[in-house]
Amino acid sequence: MILRTWFVIASFWFAGIAAYGAPGSSVIQASRDTSIYQNSPNNSGGGAAGIFAGTNGQGSPRRGLVAFDVAANVPADAVIIGAELTMYLGMATGGLGEPLGLHRLNADWGEGTAGSSTLTVSNSGNGFAAGVGDATWNARFHSPTSPIPWTAPGATGDFVTTPSTVTIVTNTIDTPFTWHASADLINDVRTWRDNPAANFGWALVNQSEGRSGSARGFYSSEATLNSTSGVLNPAWRPTLTVNYILIPEPATALLLLASGALAMIRVRR
């Protein structure tokens, strides 16, 4: 009798998977990230330890760019039901909570190695001389002779005006901040999974960019030290967590449902 009971429980469990799918998730590291700087329009931060957004004390905005390879990490037949971006704060100016938004980019951009010799976020707040292919305030791909420009400086015109989601970032260093799921954020991730050629990531923009002293710097995918010069936990680098449901193929679903029905028949007998 005990064996029959467990057989029924297991059969219903498989039948539930067939009907509703199995849950899954992927934690994806950034495939590229950088910063662009208004007051240094030919500087970049592709190899630097920080990703910056907001405005420095002299009134010059910075914007971050970050992308994740969703298609390589989320099954093609999965139903994406949630997504969130987490980044750890490595530097802050000013004491206010800053509303930082993720704006989906519609144009490609480059990440080079500018700033790769720096070790801390605080040392990369103004960027470094861009190399060929680096994204800068003026160009999607920098070149001394033939740069490929943004539609307008600062990637303006090349990202969606309305942010997909916004989170308030305080000035507490070495703290994680998460951009939680919204309908637009989930749609961004679904689009990138289904159409990798359109995956240009997000621009990280302070929604109060006109206020001086509002800059925030996060640990980048190249960061190795935290704010106290200790070894950085790799989990503090930017991560995109995608939650999904794996729906069985029709033939598998029918087989699992049939096994559940057969179990019920056997127990009744």
C-alpha positions, -999 to 999 in steps of 0.1 A, spaced: 0 0 0 29 24 9 45 17 -25 13 24 -43 9 57 -24 44 69 -33 37 58 -69 6 80 -70 25 110 -55 53 106 -80 29 102 -109 11 134 -99 44 152 -97 53 142 -132 19 151 -144 22 185 -128 55 191 -147 37 181 -179 9 205 -173 28 235 -160 64 230 -168 96 227 -147 110 259 -132 145 270 -139 168 300 -137 201 313 -151 225 337 -135 244 354 -163 276 374 -160 279 406 -181 293 399 -216 305 435 -219 302 467 -199 317 502 -200 312 539 -192 310 570 -213 318 605 -200 305 639 -212 335 660 -201 359 635 -217 341 626 -249 370 605 -262 375 586 -230 360 552 -221 360 526 -194 358 492 -211 386 477 -191 381 497 -159 369 485 -125 338 507 -125 305 513 -144 293 549 -138 260 567 -141 250 601 -128 267 635 -127 300 645 -111 305 675 -89 313 697 -119 280 690 -136 292 664 -162 271 633 -167 283 598 -170 264 568 -184 270 531 -181 265 505 -208 260 468 -200 249 437 -219 243 400 -212 244 370 -236 208 358 -229 205 335 -259 235 314 -248 222 310 -212 184 306 -215 169 276 -233 152 286 -266 119 269 -257 117 282 -221 90 307 -211 107 336 -194 87 347 -164 111 370 -145 144 388 -147 164 412 -125 198 429 -127 220 431 -96 251 453 -93 272 462 -63 280 499 -55 317 507 -54 316 545 -52 291 573 -46 290 611 -45 263 629 -26 239 616 0 206 614 -19 191 582 -32 195 584 -70 169 570 -94 190 550 -119 171 536 -149 178 509 -174 171 520 -210 172 494 -237 198 502 -264 189 500 -301 224 503 -315 256 483 -311 286 496 -292 321 484 -283 340 474 -252 377 477 -253 404 477 -227 406 514 -217 414 516 -180 425 480 -177 455 491 -156 434 506 -128 424 485 -98 396 503 -80 363 520 -90 374 553 -75 403 556 -99 381 553 -130 356 580 -126 368 601 -155 376 572 -179 407 567 -200 418 574 -235 397 552 -258 413 526 -280 399 516 -314 365 501 -310 358 515 -275 324 532 -269 328 569 -259 304 598 -253 307 607 -290 310 573 -307 296 538 -306 330 526 -319 359 550 -314 386 555 -340 411 584 -345 402 585 -382 368 570 -388 347 567 -356 311 554 -358 290 580 -340 259 577 -318 228 593 -332 236 621 -307 264 623 -281 259 602 -250 241 575 -269 211 598 -269 187 587 -296 200 552 -295 183 541 -263 146 539 -255 136 571 -237 114 554 -211 134 532 -188 125 495 -186 128 497 -148 142 521 -122 158 516 -88 169 540 -61 206 538 -54 218 552 -21 254 559 -11 261 527 9 293 513 -5 297 475 -11 259 471 -11 239 452 -39 213 471 -57 187 453 -79 166 464 -108 136 442 -104 114 427 -130 89 448 -149 69 440 -180 94 461 -201 124 445 -185 111 410 -191 102 419 -226 138 432 -232 152 398 -220 127 378 -241 137 398 -272 174 392 -266 168 355 -262 148 352 -293 168 377 -314 204 378 -303 213 401 -332 192 428 -315 209 424 -281 227 457 -274 220 457 -237 210 487 -215 222 522 -209 223 530 -172 211 566 -168 204 587 -137 168 600 -141 180 631 -121 210 636 -144 208 674 -141 218 673 -105 255 677 -98 271 653 -73 248 624 -82 273 600 -97 273 563 -87 300 538 -96 294 500 -97 319 472 -98 323 461 -134 330 427 -149 367 435 -148 368 446 -111 391 427 -88 392 448 -56 364 461 -34 364 495 -18 387 485 11 412 470 -14 402 434 -5 398 408 -31 364 412 -48 339 384 -46 331 375 -82 294 375 -74 297 413 -69 302 418 -106 270 426 -127 246 396 -129 214 392 -147 191 365 -132 165 351 -155 137 329 -143 118 307 -166 95 276 -171 106 247 -192 75 233 -210 78 196 -220 74 187 -256 38 176 -264 47 139 -267 65 139 -233 37 158 -217 11 133 -229 33 104 -216 36 119 -182 -1 127 -179 -9 92 -190 13 77 -163 -5 98 -137 -39 85 -149 -26 49 -150 -15 52 -114 -49 63 -103 -65 34 -121 -42 9 -104 -48 24 -69 -86 22 -73 -83 -14 -83 
